[in-house]
């Protein structure tokens, strides 16, 4: 479903908006490694959800629509 992928992208962008001032102010090695990992996770989340929106991959199993087909046979 497109709305779930779009909501996850918007949530990730909101978290980036909140974290951006702290990213520029860090100077230690440990904080730089943390923010590099955080930005890598952000890119993976946005990229995977963007791929779902563009129908390049199948959506997660929870979001796939099940269409049950009923067969009416002889009783």
PyMOL commands that set and color helices and strands:
alter all, ss='L'
color gray80, all
select helices_A, chain A and resi 2-25+29-53+61-63
alter helices_A, ss='H'
color red, helices_A
deselect
rebuild
show_as cartoon
